[in-house]
Amino acid sequence: MKHSQAAERYAKAALSLAYEQGSGAVFAQQVNDLLATLKGSEALVAYLHNPTVEQATKQQAVAAVAPQSHQIMQGLWSALAQNKRMDLLAEVLTAYERLDAEKNKIAQATVVSAAPLTDAVVNTLKDKLAQAVQKTIALDAQVDTSLIGGFIVKVDDLAYDASVAHQLSQLKEQLTQVNNR
């Protein structure tokens, strides 16, 4: 998702305020929870984007789904409502998560394997990736049986495909080139 400059500014302001007040971890968890709620509710997102709904009403709807929110979160909703930008809420929260991860030197990594990985393999992989990128790794492990065997790892802008399906694809391409000569 491309981040708008407005969403970036709101996210940076919230990040600065949260850490200034010593509430970085608590606020980050609330951001994560609210973002999960928004991702799980297309109706709420559509409501926030509806231009016919008053901004204050949108703010009240968000407050209803997150009633125990930190004062910084409530201030964020208020600022978005006052500036008629409640439709940016999900984008602001996404930008906040990214900025918070950068601040704390956390890289999001994904490993897709043909079979479930054991905890020992996951931990070893996290350690190796952490050494490679010099960051703490938050790893999302997924299973895709179409890989046949092996795995695909993505972290930051790096990707490593060690799947059998990829190797077979490369072999097919090489054989096709040989046959076309």
N, C-alpha and C positions, 0 to 999 in steps of 0.2 A: 504494500500500500504506500502510495506516495504521500508524504506528509506536507500539509500546507504550512505556510509561514505562520499563519495565525495559530494553528494547533501547536506548532513548535513553541511559540511565545508563551501560550498558556501553560504548556507542559513544563517549560523551563522555569516559569514563575512558581508553579506549584512545587517543583523539585527543590528549588532554592529555599522556599518557605518551609517545606517539610523537614529538610536537613538542618536549617537554621533553628527550628524549634525542637530538634532531636526526635522527630517523629517519622523519620525516613522509612523504617521497616514497617511500622504500623500503617502508614499511608500507602506504601507500596502494596501491601496485602489487600487493602481496601480497593485500590485501583485494579488489582488483579481480579478480585471478586466482582466488582461492578462491570468490568470488561467482559468477564465470563457471562454475566447476566445479559448484557447487551448482545453478545454473540449468540446466545441461546434464545433470544426473543426478537424475531423479525418484526413483530407487531410494535414493540417498544421503539425500535430503531426507526420504523416508518412513522410512528407518532412524533418522534423528535425531529424528523425531516418535514413534517406536514406544515406548510406555511400558513395554514388557516388556524392553527392552534396557537394560542397566546403563549409567550415565552414563560410567564409565571406558572401557567398550567403545566407546561413541560417540566419545569423545575420541580413542581409538586409531584409529578408522576415519578421522576427519578428518585426523589426523597422517599416516596412510598415503597419503592423496591429496595432501597438501601437506608432504612430508618436509623441505624446506629452509626452513621457516618461521622468521620472526624470533622472538626470545624474547618480544616483546610479544604476538604472535599465539598462541604457546604458552601464555602466561599468561592470555590471554583464554579459550582453550579450557578451561584448568584451572579458572578462576573459574566458567565456565558449568557445567562438570561438577560441581564441588563444590556449587553451588547448584541442581543438578538442572534446569538451563535450557538444555541443549545444543540443544533444539528451537528456541531463539531465534537460533541462529547466523546464518542467512541474514538475518533481520530486523536483527540487530546490525550486520552487514556493510553492509547497505543504508543504515542510519542513519549509519554511519561515512562512507560515500561522500558522502552528502548534507551532513553536517556539515563534512567536509573541503572540499567544493566551496564551501560558504558561507564558510569561513575564508579560502580562497584567492581568493574573489570570482570563481568560475567558474560560469557559467550553462550548463546543458545546453539546447541548441536542436535542433530537428528541422525539416528542410525536406523536404517531399514535393513532387516535381515530376512532370510528365507525361513528361519525358524526362530522361536523365542530365544533370547540370550540369557544366560545365567547371570546372577548378580555378580559373580566373580569376573565374568567377561565384561559386563557393563562398567564395573569399577576400574578394571584395567584400561578399558577404552577411554574412560573419563580422565584417568591419570595421563595417558599418552597424549590425548588431545590438549589437556591443560599445559603440558610441557611444550607442545608445538606452538600454541597460540599465546602462551603466557597469560592466561586468564583462567578463572574458575569456570567449570563447564556445567551447564544445566542441560542434561541429556534427555531427549525424548526418544525412546526405543519403540519401533514399530515393526510389524511383521508383514511381509508381502511374499507369498509363496511363489509368485510368478518369477522371482529372482532365481529360482531353482536351487541355488546355493550361494554362499558368500554374503556380502553386505555392501551397502552404500552409506557413506558417512558424509554429512554436510555440516560445516561449522563456519560461521561468518561467511566469507566469500569463497571458501575452499570446498571442494567436493572430491571424494575419492570413491570410485566405483570398482569394487572387487567382487562383483556378482558374477555368477556363472552365465546368466543371461547376457550380460555385457560382453563377456569373453566370447560367447558364441556369436554374438552380433558382429564383433570385430573379426572373428574368423570367417564368417560369411562374407563380410565386406572384402577381406583379403582374397578369398577364393573367387569372388565375382570380378575383381580387378585382374586376377591372373587369367580368368576365362575370357575377358574382354581384350586381351592383348593379341 
